[in-house]
Amino acid sequence: MSGDIHRRERWIARPPLRYQGWQVRSAVDGASAVAQAERFRPDAVVLDVLLPDLDGPAVARQILALLPEISVLFLTACDVTNTAIPKGDAYLVKPVGLAQIVARLTSLLRRAGMRRPDSDPTPAGSRLRVADLLMDETAHEVTHNGRFLELSPDEFALLRFLMSNVGQVHTAAQILEHVWPDDFGNTSHVVGLHIAYLRQRVDTAGEPLIHTVPGSGYVLGPGITGPSKSGNQE
């Protein structure tokens, strides 16, 4: 299994990736990354969105012209809605740990029909399922009706909490306490905003699953039309 790890700066994660069985090549700019890809012919490429010469999506287009089956993972320090990352492409928001990168690369390759020889199947305990909504916590991956959803870290954390408490209504204050316990700057407005973002991503892919219970809070579950069984209310 091969992979091309591409960053502007020298990346300290390169040796650990090799220790985990990856064959790795790196490049200092976009032009070098395209040349490395042509020589090395990797199965996956990780691209920083901001590069000294070309932006990451432009580099990806050149590499995909050479290797149409390659899996691409973007790293960005910005809100993905304000970047040139094509809609639907895989990305992680920095700062990001090596474990997240390895998990997402493994997921992308598995989706492409490949599998690392030394990888184990995802433990069942790391998966959450509600109707046709499936979350793989290890791979940091969510699908609804078979369609992959790209979520920010905050959206993922909020959805994980809701999926772990199916049918239970939680107030905005309770959600803040469980999802963002150390961020004292957050308010109930933040919860409502992220609920709206999740609805745009989750509920447009199939049966609506995220519901507002007037005067009580929010609940996730299939077939909910009225007040749901509540969690511990304030």
Backbone as a ProteinNet text record, in pm:
[ID]
protein_1_A
[PRIMARY]
MSGDIHRRERWIARPPLRYQGWQVRSAVDGASAVAQAERFRPDAVVLDVLLPDLDGPAVARQILALLPEISVLFLTACDVTNTAIPKGDAYLVKPVGLAQIVARLTSLLRRAGMRRPDSDPTPAGSRLRVADLLMDETAHEVTHNGRFLELSPDEFALLRFLMSNVGQVHTAAQILEHVWPDDFGNTSHVVGLHIAYLRQRVDTAGEPLIHTVPGSGYVLGPGITGPSKSGNQE
[TERTIARY]
85.2	0	88.5	53.8	138.4	59.4	130.9	65	160.6	110.8	194.7	151.2	234.1	201.8	265.4	184.6	230.8	197.6	298.8	279.1	380	351.1	446.5	574	558.3	672.8	714.1	831.3	872.5	779.3	723.3	616.6	668.5	659	715.9	637.1	516.8	435.2	482.7	574.7	615.8	676.1	773.3	826	720.6	631.9	528.8	441.1	409.5	329.3	405.4	533.7	613.9	615.1	621.1	620.2	490.3	382.3	254	235	338.3	331.8	307.6	300	279	412.4	412.1	524.8	494.5	586.2	555.4	654.8	604.5	686.4	630.1	718	670.7	720.4	658.5	695.9	679.3	757.5	757.3	663.3	616.5	523.4	438.6	345.3	251.6	316.3	409.3	474.5	551.5	619.2	693.7	599.1	482.3	385.5	335	308.8	263.1	371.3	496.3	607.6	624.9	613.7	625.1	513.8	392.9	280.5	301	355.2	377.9	482	584.6	690.1	646.8	587	559.2	426.2	329.9	196.7	130.8	102.5	46.2	-101.8	-149.4	-291.7	-369.3	-300.9	-366.7	-271.3	-326.4	-246.5	-313	-231.7	-279.4	-223.4	-311.2	-270.6	-312.6	-216.9	-253.2	-323.8	-427.2	-499.1	-411	-329.6	-243.1	-101	-52.3	81	156.3	289.7	367.5	339.8	307.7	290.1	145	91.3	-46.4	-127.8	-259.1	-339.4	-366.7	-404.4	-423.6	-520.6	-640.3	-733.4	-676.7	-595.1	-533.2	-434.1	-357.8	-264.2	-341.4	-452.1	-533.4	-583.5	-626.8	-676.5	-568.2	-445.4	-335.2	-301.5	-301.8	-271	-381.3	-507.2	-618.4	-618.4	-564.6	-552.9	-454.1	-353.3	-254.3	-302.9	-368.9	-411.4	-558.4	-651	-793.6	-850.2	-789.2	-843.7	-786	-697.6	-630.6	-729.2	-708.9	-788.9	-718.9	-794.6	-737.4	-797.7	-711.3	-753	-691.5	-773.7	-725.4	-712.2	-610.6	-595.4	-614.1	-698.1	-724.9	-730.6	-682.8	-691.4	-813.4	-891.6	-1004.4	-1135.9	-1242.5	-1376.5	-1385.4	-1422.9	-1420.8	-1513	-1616.3	-1706.8	-1639.5	-1524.4	-1453.1	-1327.4	-1313.4	-1196.1	-1237.4	-1137.1	-1161.9	-1182.2	-1196	-1214.2	-1345.9	-1341.2	-1465.8	-1563.1	-1692.4	-1795.1	-1790.6	-1793.6	-1794.2	-1657.3	-1549.1	-1415.5	-1384.2	-1298.9	-1262.7	-1166.8	-1186.2	-1097.4	-1094.9	-989	-977.6	-935.7	-990.2	-958.6	-845.7	-738.2	-625.1	-660.5	-600.1	-497.8	-557.9	-481.2	-529.8	-419.9	-458.5	-362	-335.9	-225.1	-187.6	-294	-352.6	-453.3	-572.1	-613.6	-724.3	-689.2	-565.7	-523.5	-518	-459.4	-450.9	-590.6	-680.1	-815.4	-888.1	-875.1	-944.3	-882.8	-749.7	-686.8	-732.5	-735.7	-779.7	-923.5	-1006.7	-1146.3	-1159.1	-1081.8	-1086.9	-1044	-939.3	-890.8	-989.3	-1051.8	-1152.3	-1270.5	-1309.4	-1418.2	-1382.6	-1254	-1208.9	-1186.1	-1214.4	-1201.1	-1066.4	-985.3	-854.6	-855.5	-758.1	-750.2	-606	-561.4	-424.7	-411.1	-303.9	-287.7	-283.8	-233.4	-217.4	-332.2	-437.2	-547.2	-648.7	-710.5	-814.1	-950.5	-1052.8	-1186.8	-1224.9	-1308.7	-1351.1	-1431.1	-1393	-1469.2	-1614.8	-1706.2	-1848.7	-1883.8	-1813.1	-1843.3	-1812.9	-1738.8	-1705	-1804.9	-1913.7	-2014.6	-2146.6	-2209.5	-2342.3	-2436.1	-2557	-2653.9	-2791.2	-2854.1	-2992	-3060	-3153.2	-3219.7	-3111.9	-3111.3	-3012.2	-2892.9	-2880	-2767.4	-2663.4	-2542.9	-2436.9	-2314.2	-2260.9	-2138.6	-2031.6	-1915.7	-1797.8	-1704.3	-1700.7	-1623	-1473.3	-1427.5	-1284.9	-1237.6	-1313.2	-1276.4	-1322.1	-1398.4	-1451.2	-1531.8	-1627.6	-1700.4	-1849.3	-1931.4	-2076.3	-2140.8	-2237.4	-2315.1	-2464.1	-2543.6	-2689.3	-2746	-2819.3	-2869.7	-2755.5	-2638.4	-2524.2	-2445	-2489.4	-2416.8	-2325.1	-2197.6	-2101.6	-2124.5	-2123.2	-2143.2	-2012	-1971.8	-1851.6	-1891.1	-1846.2	-1881.9	-1758.4	-1774.8	-1667.1	-1650.8	-1537.6	-1519.8	-1632.6	-1680.1	-1788.6	-1918.4	-1947.6	-2068.8	-2064.1	-1947	-1931.1	-1955.6	-1897.5	-1913.5	-2059.5	-2128.6	-2269.3	-2353.7	-2328.4	-2405.7	-2379.2	-2255.6	-2223.6	-2301.5	-2312.2	-2388.5	-2536.3	-2592.9	-2734.4	-2759.6	-2669.4	-2687	-2667.9	-2590.9	-2569.9	-2686.8	-2777.4	-2893	-3020.6	-3041.6	-3155.6	-3286.8	-3376.1	-3507.5	-3510.6	-3395.9	-3391.6	-3378.5	-3465.9	-3461.8	-3359.8	-3274.4	-3176.8	-3187.5	-3180	-3180.9	-3048.5	-3046.9	-2922.6	-2813.6	-2851.4	-2753.5	-2692.2	-2775.2	-2724.3	-2631	-2665.7	-2580.1	-2446.3	-2449.8	-2324.6	-2237.9	-2299.4	-2225.7	-2158.2	-2224.5	-2170.1	-2077.5	-2106.7	-2030.9	-1916.1	-1938.6	-1834.2	-1812.8	-1775.7	-1768.6	-1660.2	-1555.2	-1443.4	-1445.5	-1544.3	-1550.2	-1657.8	-1614.1	-1709	-1762.7	-1706.1	-1754.4	-1876.8	-1907.6	-2022.5	-2153.4	-2257.2	-2390.3	-2490.5	-2616	-2719.1	-2733.8	-2697.1	-2702.4	-2610.4	-2496.6	-2402.6	-2466.7	-2540	-2607.3	-2708	-2792.3	-2891.3	-2828.4	-2715	-2644.7	-2593.5	-2533.2	-2479.5	-2591	-2701.9	-2817.7	-2864.2	-2867.9	-2909.3	-2812	-2680.9	-2581.7	-2602.5	-2625	-2643.6	-2767.5	-2873.4	-2995.2	-2968.6	-2890.5	-2858.2	-2783.6	-2700.2	-2618.4	-2687.8	-2758.9	-2817.4	-2958.1	-3043.4	-3185.6	-3217.3	-3122.1	-3144.4	-3108.2	-3050.5	-3005.9	-3106.3	-3218.8	-3316.1	-3421.5	-3477.6	-3580.1	-3526.4	-3598.8	-3553.7	-3538.5	-3423	-3395	-3373.7	-3341.8	-3311.7	-3433.2	-3485.5	-3611.2	-3595	-3672.8	-3682.3	-3812	-3801.2	-3920.1	-3941.9	-4044.6	-4064.3	-4066.1	-3986.2	-3981.7	-3899.4	-3843.5	-3767.8	-3624.7	-3606.5	-3471.7	-3469.7	-3372.8	-3349.5	-3341.8	-3382.7	-3381.6	-3352.4	-3285	-3258.3	-3326.2	-3394.6	-3457.9	-3550.7	-3580.4	-3671.5	-3816.8	-3903.7	-4047.2	-4095.3	-4024	-4065.5	-4154	-4278.5	-4372.3	-4424	-4403.6	-4451.9	-4346.9	-4383.1	-4286.8	-4223	-4091.1	-4017.8	-3980.3	-3942.2	-3892.7	-3773.1	-3773.8	-3669.4	-3560.6	-3443.1	-3333.2	-3352	-3247.8	-3260	-3270.6	-3385.6	-3407.3	-3361	-3332.4	-3288.1	-3409.8
-118.2	0	122.8	218.6	336.7	461.2	567.2	693.4	807.3	924	1040.8	1149.2	1179.8	1280.6	1411.3	1512.4	1636.1	1753.5	1824.6	1942.9	2047.8	2175.1	2281.4	2264.8	2234.2	2224.1	2077.5	2055.9	1919.9	1868	1752.1	1703.5	1591.6	1609.9	1513.1	1383.4	1382.4	1260.1	1158.2	1197.4	1105.8	976.2	980.9	854.4	767.9	822.1	736.4	667.4	734.5	669.8	550.1	565.4	453.9	339.2	373.2	268.5	189	250.6	182.4	107.2	100.3	19.8	96.1	229	307.5	334.1	330.9	381.7	526.9	617.7	760.1	837.4	933.6	1032.5	1169.3	1271.4	1405.5	1505.4	1621.9	1726.7	1861.2	1960.4	2091.5	2189.1	2157.6	2246.5	2165.6	2232.2	2163.6	2095.8	2166.3	2108.9	1982.1	1985.4	1867.3	1752.4	1784.9	1681	1609.3	1686.8	1626.2	1535.7	1582.6	1501.7	1374.4	1385.9	1268.5	1168.9	1220	1131.3	1055.5	1123.2	1058.5	947.4	970	868.9	757.4	795.6	702.2	629.4	695.7	641.5	591.5	683	644.4	606.4	540.2	508.7	625.8	708.5	821.1	938.2	1058	1178.8	1269.2	1326.9	1425.2	1560.6	1656.5	1786.5	1898.7	1986.7	2109	2199.2	2269	2357.7	2474.4	2527.8	2641.6	2593.9	2616.1	2573.4	2692.7	2686.3	2801.6	2841	2743.5	2776.1	2759.2	2637.5	2608.9	2577.4	2600.2	2558.3	2408.5	2348.1	2204.4	2149.7	2210	2158.5	2159.3	2261.9	2265.8	2150.8	2122.1	2009.9	1878.7	1867.5	1745.6	1720.9	1826.7	1809.5	1756.6	1805.8	1757.8	1612.2	1577.4	1439.6	1345.1	1388.2	1303.5	1282.9	1379.1	1360.7	1249.4	1232.4	1125.9	993.7	1002.5	883.7	899.9	870.5	896.5	824.1	712.9	633.3	671.9	770.1	804.7	866.1	839.7	900.5	1026.1	1134.8	1264.1	1308.9	1350.2	1404.9	1543	1645.9	1782.1	1815.5	1894.4	1952.2	2102.1	2159.6	2302.4	2363.7	2486.3	2559.6	2650.1	2649.1	2740	2663.9	2739	2684.1	2636.3	2510.1	2453	2527.2	2594.4	2667.9	2790.7	2831.3	2948.4	2909.9	2783.4	2738	2689	2652.2	2603.7	2453	2387.4	2242.4	2207.8	2122.5	2085.5	2018.4	2048	1990.2	1838.4	1773.8	1628.1	1566.6	1645.4	1589	1573.7	1477.6	1451.1	1558.7	1600.9	1701.2	1686.2	1737.7	1748.9	1891.3	1945.8	2082.1	2079	2151.8	2159.1	2245.7	2218.1	2113.9	1974.1	1880.9	1744.4	1647.5	1539.9	1442.3	1332.5	1263.9	1155.8	1047.1	1015.5	909.2	942	1071	1111	1095.2	1131.9	1122.4	977.3	891.5	749.6	689.6	724.6	670.2	713.7	843.2	890.6	831.2	819.3	756.8	612.3	540.3	400.7	391.1	485.2	486.8	515.1	610.6	644.3	526.4	458.1	344.4	229	209.1	104.4	135.1	262.6	303.6	278.5	291	269.8	121.6	34.4	-108.8	-165	-84	-130	-140.7	-215.3	-234	-257.4	-187.2	-209.1	-352.2	-422.8	-561.6	-581.6	-481.5	-498.4	-437.6	-393.7	-328.9	-430.4	-400.7	-486.8	-430.5	-512.8	-460.7	-363.4	-266.2	-167.3	-233.6	-215.6	-275.9	-230.6	-323.9	-291.4	-181.7	-176	-76.9	65	84	218.3	270.2	195.9	235.9	268.6	375.7	413.6	412.5	362.1	356.8	400	489	530.7	531.5	439.7	424.5	407.1	493.8	483.9	575.7	628.8	714.6	630.8	624.1	539.5	623.4	610.7	680.7	579.3	591	511.6	603.6	587.4	678	663.4	541.8	519.7	590.3	576	637.8	783	829.3	966	988.9	897.6	894.6	877.4	951.4	944	925.5	833.4	816.1	819.4	868.9	866.1	817.2	706.1	642.3	610.8	575.3	539.1	656.2	780	897.7	949.2	971.7	1018.3	1166.3	1199.3	1336.2	1391.9	1508.3	1574	1669.4	1639.7	1719.4	1782.8	1902.2	1963.9	1888.3	1905.3	1837.7	1868.2	1994.1	2028.6	1961.1	1957.2	1891.5	1742.3	1681.9	1539	1511.6	1594.7	1575.2	1590.4	1688.9	1708.8	1592.2	1545.7	1433.8	1306.8	1285.8	1168	1170.2	1287.1	1297.6	1266	1321.9	1298.1	1151.6	1089.4	949.4	856.2	899.9	818.6	829.8	922.9	945.3	951.5	849.3	846.5	858.5	945.4	960.4	1042.3	1092.4	1172.1	1319.9	1399.9	1544	1605.6	1691.3	1762.6	1911.7	1990	2134.7	2179.5	2303.9	2359.3	2362.7	2394.7	2400.2	2262.7	2159.2	2023.6	1980.6	2017.5	1984.5	2056.2	2183.1	2257.1	2187.3	2143.8	2079.8	1950.7	1874.4	1745.8	1755.5	1846.9	1852.3	1951.8	2065.3	2167.8	2204.7	2110.1	2138.5	2238.1	2251.2	2338.3	2472.4	2496.6	2622.9	2710.7	2796	2877	2993.9	3015.7	3124.2	3085.8	2956.6	2911.5	2940.5	2967.3	2992.5	2902.4	2910.5	2829.1	2861	2983.5	3020.9	2930.1	2893.2	2805.2	2669.8	2618.8	2489.9	2497.9	2601.3	2616.4	2628	2698.8	2714.6	2581.2	2501.3	2371.8	2271.5	2281.3	2197.7	2229.5	2357.5	2397.8	2343.4	2349.8	2295.7	2144.8	2074.6	1929.6	1894.9	1970.8	1943.8	1957.9	2057.8	2077.2	1957.9	1894.2	1783.3	1647.7	1628.9	1499	1484.1	1581.6	1565.1	1584.3	1635	1645.7	1516.6	1420.2	1294.5	1181.2	1208.3	1102.1	1148.8	1055.3	1087.7	1185.9	1294.3	1387.9	1317	1336	1268.1	1364.5	1489.5	1586.5	1676.3	1679.6	1748.9	1847.3	1954.5	2051.1	2027.4	2015.8	2002.6	2139.1	2213.4	2350	2356.7	2448.2	2468.9	2367.7	2266.6	2161.6	2147.8	2134.6	2117.3	2043.8	1953.7	1885.9	1735.3	1661	1515.9	1458.6	1345.7	1274.7	1138.8	1105	974.5	966.3	844.5	827.3	829.9	879.9	873.7	954.1	1058.6	1141.3	1254.4	1257.4	1360.7	1446.7	1400.5	1475.1	1477	1516.2	1517.8	1382.2	1379.5	1254.5	1232.1	1109.7	1076.6	1165.4	1235	1332.8	1274.8	1337.9	1307.9	1388.8	1402.2	1477.9	1625.7	1683.1	1825	1909.3	2033.5	2126.4	2175
0	0	0	-80.5	-91.9	-60.2	-30.9	-4	-23.1	-62.3	-85.6	10.9	108.4	208.2	166	141.8	81.2	170.8	217.8	300.1	258.9	289.1	258.8	341	468.3	555.1	572.9	628.7	660.5	768.7	748.2	836	924.5	1055.6	1149.2	1151	1090.7	1090.8	988.1	900.9	794.8	848.6	942	995.5	1063	1148.5	1208.6	1105.5	995.2	891.5	833.5	817.5	767.1	867	997	1098.8	1094.7	1046.5	1039.7	907.6	826.3	705.6	576.6	583.6	462.8	393.5	261.4	184.1	152.9	187.4	186.2	100.4	25.6	-43.3	-7.9	-0.2	33.4	-70.3	-73	-166.2	-98.6	-141.9	-77	-144.8	-267	-335.6	-432.2	-498.6	-584.8	-704	-769.1	-886.8	-850.4	-736.6	-691.8	-658.3	-603.4	-569.1	-694.6	-801	-926	-982.4	-978.5	-1029	-946.9	-813.1	-726.1	-756.9	-776.6	-804.9	-935.7	-1036.2	-1165.5	-1154.4	-1070.6	-1054.3	-959.1	-847.5	-739.3	-756.5	-824.7	-850.8	-721.4	-628.2	-497.7	-507.8	-404.8	-392.8	-332.3	-253.3	-185.7	-176.5	-173	-158.3	-55	33.2	130.5	88.9	67.3	15.5	109.5	141.3	211.1	110.9	154.4	62.9	19.3	110.9	80.5	55.2	-66.7	-106.5	-165.2	-172.9	-219.9	-364	-450.6	-591.7	-638.6	-627.4	-666	-541.3	-547.3	-432.6	-441.1	-328.2	-321.1	-425.3	-441.7	-542.4	-684.1	-718.8	-851.3	-867.4	-761.4	-764.7	-779	-703.8	-710.2	-852.1	-920.4	-1057.2	-1149.9	-1133.6	-1217.4	-1186.7	-1057.1	-1018.8	-1066	-1051.8	-1095	-1245.8	-1320.8	-1465.1	-1497.6	-1411	-1429.3	-1370.5	-1252.9	-1178.8	-1139.8	-1228.6	-1203.4	-1081.7	-1038.8	-928.9	-792.9	-788.7	-663.1	-563.7	-434.7	-328.1	-279.2	-261.7	-222.5	-90.6	0.8	129.7	144.8	164.8	182.6	331.3	363.2	496.6	484.6	568.6	560.2	698.8	710.1	836.5	837.2	728.8	713.5	716.5	733.2	714.5	571.2	551.8	417	322.2	373.3	285.5	225.1	282.2	230.3	153.4	116.8	43.1	-93.4	-172.3	-308.4	-313	-196.7	-195.6	-264.8	-366.4	-435	-339.3	-356.3	-271	-279.1	-163.1	-159.3	-142.4	-162.8	-145.4	3.4	34.7	173.9	224.2	349.5	407.3	558	619.8	764.1	796.2	905.1	945.2	1047.6	1019.4	1112	1232.7	1350.2	1374.6	1372.1	1320.4	1305.6	1347.9	1414.4	1462.2	1360.7	1379.7	1289.9	1286.6	1401.6	1406.1	1316.6	1314.7	1228.9	1081.6	1047	907	862.8	945.9	911.4	899.2	992.6	988.1	862.1	824.5	705.3	578.6	572.6	456.9	441.8	553.1	549.9	501.1	547	505.1	355.7	305.4	163.3	76.6	119.9	42.5	48.3	165.1	176.2	84.8	79.4	-7.8	-155	-187.4	-325.1	-356.1	-257.3	-280.5	-241	-169.1	-123.3	28.1	81.9	227	265.7	369.1	415.9	464.8	424.2	465.1	615	687.3	832	910.4	840.6	912.7	959.5	1072.1	1127.8	1092.7	1088.8	1066.6	1176.8	1142.4	1240.9	1351.4	1478.2	1587.2	1583.7	1609.1	1604	1702.8	1816.6	1918.4	1877	1765.2	1720.4	1618.8	1595.8	1499	1568.4	1521.9	1569.5	1449.6	1469.9	1359.8	1409	1333.5	1357	1220.8	1200.3	1069.9	962.9	862.6	755.2	777.1	898.7	933.5	1006.5	953.7	1009.9	1038.6	1160.9	1199.6	1235.8	1172.2	1205.1	1283.2	1416	1500.1	1477.6	1445	1422.4	1296.1	1188.7	1061.3	1052.1	1152.6	1153.6	1025.5	1001	874.5	901.7	827.8	843.9	706.9	698.4	576.2	610.3	516.5	530	397.9	403.2	281.1	184.8	240.9	158.2	104.7	133.5	84.9	195.3	161.6	259.5	290.2	419.4	464.2	517.2	468.4	518.8	630.5	753	869.7	930.3	986.2	1062.1	1193.5	1263.6	1392.8	1491.7	1496.9	1588.5	1547.8	1418.8	1370.8	1400.9	1381.7	1410.1	1558	1645.2	1790.1	1831.6	1774.9	1807.6	1758.9	1636.2	1583.6	1662.9	1704.7	1786.1	1916.9	1979.8	2104.2	2079.7	1973.6	1944.2	1909.7	1833.3	1795.3	1914.8	2011.7	2132	2229.1	2201.4	2289.5	2206.3	2124.8	2033.4	2110.9	2063	2123.1	2249.6	2293.9	2415.9	2381.7	2441.2	2420.4	2515.5	2461.4	2544.8	2516.8	2621.7	2605.8	2545	2496.9	2443.1	2550.2	2672.7	2781.7	2808.1	2804.7	2826.3	2712.5	2589.4	2475.4	2487.4	2526.3	2547.6	2651.3	2757.8	2867.1	2822.1	2734.3	2692.2	2571.7	2479.1	2353.1	2360.5	2426	2437	2583.1	2668.5	2813.2	2851.9	2769.7	2808.6	2737.8	2653	2579.4	2641.8	2734.2	2808.8	2726.2	2607.5	2522.6	2443	2436.2	2358.9	2431.9	2354.4	2409.4	2338.4	2382	2319.6	2171.2	2132	1990.2	1908.1	1964.6	1894.9	1869.4	1966.5	1949.2	1835.7	1836.2	1730.6	1593.7	1585.8	1458.8	1407.1	1496.2	1453.8	1423.8	1494	1460.8	1318.3	1283.8	1148.6	1044.4	1073.6	981.3	962.7	1073.3	1064.9	983	1002.9	925.8	775.9	737.8	597.1	539.5	622.4	574.9	590.3	701.6	733.6	675.8	703.2	670.7	523.3	445.4	301.3	229.9	303	241.2	261.4	325	349.2	448.2	522.6	621.8	725.4	754.1	857.7	991.9	1054.9	1181.2	1297	1269.4	1375.4	1394.8	1517.1	1543.6	1659.7	1651.9	1761.4	1836.9	1968	2052.8	2118	2074.8	2124.9	2277.2	2328.8	2472.2	2548.4	2476	2544.9	2493.6	2362.2	2310.4	2178.6	2163.7	2037.2	2059.1	1956.1	1965.1	1827.6	1824.1	1699.8	1704.5	1597	1588.9	1469.9	1421.7	1308.5	1352.2	1265.7	1289.9	1407.2	1445.1	1559.3	1508	1553.7	1509.6	1624.9	1746.9	1863.3	1970.2	2093.7	2203.9	2222.5	2241.4	2255.6	2400.2	2427.1	2560.5	2591	2699.7	2727	2813.3	2797.5	2887.3	3012.5	3094.2	3218.9	3187	3210.6	3181	3297.7	3262.8	3367.8	3446.3
[MASK]
++++++++++++++++++++++++++++++++++++++++++++++++++++++++++++++++++++++++++++++++++++++++++++++++++++++++++++++++++++++++++++++++++++++++++++++++++++++++++++++++++++++++++++++++++++++++++++++++++++++++++++++++++++++++++++++++++++++++++

